[in-house]
Amino acid sequence: MANLTVLIIRHAEKPGPTWPGDGTASDRSEDPESLVIRGWQRSGAWAALFGGKFGGRDYPCPAAIYAANPDPGGDANPDVSKRPFETATPLAAKVTNAPPVATFGLGQEQALVTKITEVEGVVLVCWEHKAIARTIVPLLLGGQKIPDVPKKWDGARFDVVFRFDRDAAGAPWAFRQLCPCLLSGDSADPMPLGE
């Protein structure tokens, strides 16, 4: 396999003390598992950044976009939300003219990482922040130690991109934490390493 870039973003803003207001589904109905209005704005900003060629080399256009499955079916996970899928939908529509790939859900991170590391090019993953830091990143690195990768995703941050690059299958990963400052109030400061 040739080179691979994996871009990882957290779902956009949700109902809570920082961003008041109800979650709103794409059909405008109230839904506590959906994004708030600012989250929908961020999902559009991600689409413009990654899909509009505004991001330059730091933010390449992905060929494949994965988001956590919003409908796990019979074995429903109480932690499942629609937010990762909603966040990635405008970008997927712009880039692939299809919805995000939602083959995997929360708890299926091993299968997700196995799938995305089998491809080449640029892949974007939109997921729940705790699972990104706790599961996806360690699985992706496969034991490789990169000292500047945060061990925890700051729960107040919706504005960060984790970028992993490798030259070939089995090659070591390079990592960058990117802060594009897309919306007012976004921070240019990287997240701390955490524990």
C-alpha positions as CSV (number, residue, x, y, z in Angstrom):
1,M,0.0,0.0,0.0
2,A,1.0,3.6,-0.6
3,N,0.7,6.5,1.7
4,L,-2.2,7.1,4.0
5,T,-3.4,10.3,5.8
6,V,-6.0,9.8,8.5
7,L,-7.8,12.9,9.7
8,I,-9.9,12.6,12.9
9,I,-12.4,15.1,14.1
10,R,-14.9,15.0,16.9
11,H,-18.6,15.5,16.3
12,A,-19.7,19.2,16.4
13,E,-21.4,21.0,19.3
14,K,-24.1,19.3,21.3
15,P,-26.7,20.5,23.8
16,G,-25.1,21.3,27.1
17,P,-23.9,24.2,29.4
18,T,-21.5,25.6,26.9
19,W,-23.8,25.7,23.9
20,P,-27.3,26.1,25.1
21,G,-30.3,25.2,23.1
22,D,-31.9,22.1,22.0
23,G,-30.4,19.5,19.7
24,T,-32.0,20.0,16.3
25,A,-32.3,17.2,13.7
26,S,-31.8,18.0,10.0
27,D,-35.6,18.1,9.6
28,R,-35.7,20.9,12.2
29,S,-37.3,18.7,14.9
30,E,-36.1,18.8,18.4
31,D,-33.7,15.9,19.2
32,P,-31.4,15.7,22.2
33,E,-29.0,13.3,20.3
34,S,-28.5,15.9,17.4
35,L,-26.3,18.9,17.0
36,V,-27.2,22.4,18.3
37,I,-27.3,25.2,15.7
38,R,-23.6,26.0,16.3
39,G,-22.8,22.4,15.6
40,W,-24.6,22.6,12.3
41,Q,-22.6,25.7,11.5
42,R,-19.4,23.8,12.3
43,S,-20.4,20.8,10.1
44,G,-20.7,23.3,7.2
45,A,-17.4,24.9,8.1
46,W,-15.7,21.4,8.0
47,A,-17.3,20.8,4.6
48,A,-15.9,24.2,3.3
49,L,-12.4,23.5,4.8
50,F,-11.9,19.9,3.6
51,G,-14.2,19.9,0.6
52,G,-13.6,23.4,-0.8
53,K,-9.8,23.3,-1.3
54,F,-9.5,26.2,1.3
55,G,-7.3,24.2,3.7
56,G,-4.3,23.8,1.5
57,R,-1.9,21.0,2.3
58,D,-2.8,20.8,6.0
59,Y,-6.4,20.0,5.4
60,P,-6.6,17.7,2.3
61,C,-9.8,16.6,0.7
62,P,-10.7,13.1,1.9
63,A,-11.5,10.4,-0.5
64,A,-13.5,8.4,2.1
65,I,-15.4,9.8,5.1
66,Y,-16.4,7.6,8.1
67,A,-18.8,8.5,10.9
68,A,-20.1,6.5,13.8
69,N,-23.3,4.7,12.9
70,P,-26.3,6.7,14.3
71,D,-28.6,3.7,14.2
72,P,-27.0,0.6,15.8
73,G,-30.1,-1.5,15.3
74,G,-31.1,-4.3,17.7
75,D,-28.2,-4.2,20.1
76,A,-28.6,-0.5,20.8
77,N,-25.8,1.2,22.6
78,P,-27.1,3.9,25.0
79,D,-24.0,6.1,24.2
80,V,-24.9,6.3,20.5
81,S,-25.8,9.7,19.1
82,K,-26.5,11.1,15.7
83,R,-23.9,13.9,16.1
84,P,-20.9,12.3,14.3
85,F,-23.0,11.3,11.3
86,E,-24.6,14.7,11.2
87,T,-21.2,16.5,11.4
88,A,-19.8,14.5,8.6
89,T,-22.8,14.5,6.3
90,P,-22.3,18.0,4.6
91,L,-18.7,17.1,3.8
92,A,-19.5,13.7,2.5
93,A,-22.3,15.1,0.3
94,K,-19.9,17.7,-1.1
95,V,-17.0,15.3,-1.7
96,T,-18.5,11.9,-2.4
97,N,-22.1,12.8,-3.3
98,A,-23.1,10.2,-0.7
99,P,-23.6,9.9,3.0
100,P,-20.7,9.2,5.3
101,V,-19.7,5.5,5.6
102,A,-21.5,4.4,8.7
103,T,-20.6,0.7,8.7
104,F,-19.2,0.9,12.3
105,G,-20.6,2.2,15.5
106,L,-19.4,3.1,18.9
107,G,-17.7,0.0,20.4
108,Q,-16.6,-1.2,16.9
109,E,-13.4,1.0,16.7
110,Q,-11.1,-2.0,16.1
111,A,-13.1,-2.9,12.9
112,L,-13.0,0.8,11.9
113,V,-9.3,1.1,12.3
114,T,-8.7,-2.2,10.5
115,K,-10.7,-0.9,7.5
116,I,-9.2,2.5,7.2
117,T,-5.6,1.3,7.5
118,E,-6.2,-1.0,4.5
119,V,-6.7,1.9,2.1
120,E,-4.5,4.6,0.7
121,G,-5.0,8.3,0.2
122,V,-6.9,10.5,2.6
123,V,-9.5,9.3,5.1
124,L,-11.5,11.4,7.5
125,V,-13.1,9.9,10.6
126,C,-15.8,11.7,12.7
127,W,-16.4,10.1,16.1
128,E,-17.2,10.6,19.7
129,H,-14.3,12.3,21.6
130,K,-13.7,9.8,24.4
131,A,-13.5,6.9,22.0
132,I,-11.1,8.8,19.8
133,A,-8.5,9.3,22.5
134,R,-9.2,6.1,24.4
135,T,-9.6,3.6,21.6
136,I,-9.1,4.8,18.0
137,V,-5.8,6.6,18.4
138,P,-4.1,3.7,20.3
139,L,-5.4,1.2,17.8
140,L,-4.2,3.3,14.9
141,L,-0.7,3.7,16.4
142,G,-0.5,0.0,17.2
143,G,2.1,0.5,20.0
144,Q,4.0,3.3,18.3
145,K,4.8,6.0,20.9
146,I,4.3,9.6,19.7
147,P,4.9,11.9,22.7
148,D,2.8,14.9,21.5
149,V,-0.5,12.9,20.9
150,P,-3.0,13.9,23.6
151,K,-4.1,11.0,25.8
152,K,-7.5,12.7,26.4
153,W,-9.8,14.8,24.2
154,D,-10.8,18.0,25.9
155,G,-14.6,17.8,26.3
156,A,-15.0,21.5,25.5
157,R,-13.1,21.3,22.2
158,F,-15.0,20.7,18.9
159,D,-12.4,22.6,16.8
160,V,-9.4,20.2,16.6
161,V,-8.1,17.9,13.9
162,F,-5.8,15.0,14.6
163,R,-3.8,14.3,11.5
164,F,-1.8,11.1,11.1
165,D,0.4,10.4,8.1
166,R,2.5,7.4,7.0
167,D,4.4,6.7,3.8
168,A,3.5,3.1,3.5
169,A,1.8,0.2,5.3
170,G,3.7,-0.6,8.4
171,A,5.7,2.6,8.3
172,P,5.7,4.8,11.4
173,W,3.1,7.5,11.8
174,A,3.7,11.2,11.9
175,F,1.3,13.2,13.9
176,R,0.1,16.8,13.9
177,Q,-2.7,18.5,16.0
178,L,-4.3,21.2,13.9
179,C,-6.5,24.0,15.0
180,P,-8.1,25.7,12.0
181,C,-10.1,28.4,13.9
182,L,-13.2,28.1,11.7
183,L,-15.8,29.7,14.0
184,S,-15.7,32.6,16.5
185,G,-14.4,31.5,19.8
186,D,-12.3,28.6,18.4
187,S,-8.8,28.3,19.9
188,A,-5.5,28.3,18.0
189,D,-4.0,26.5,21.0
190,P,-3.5,22.7,20.8
191,M,-5.1,20.5,23.4
192,P,-2.9,19.6,26.3
193,L,-1.4,16.1,26.4
194,G,-3.5,15.0,29.3
195,E,-3.4,11.7,31.1
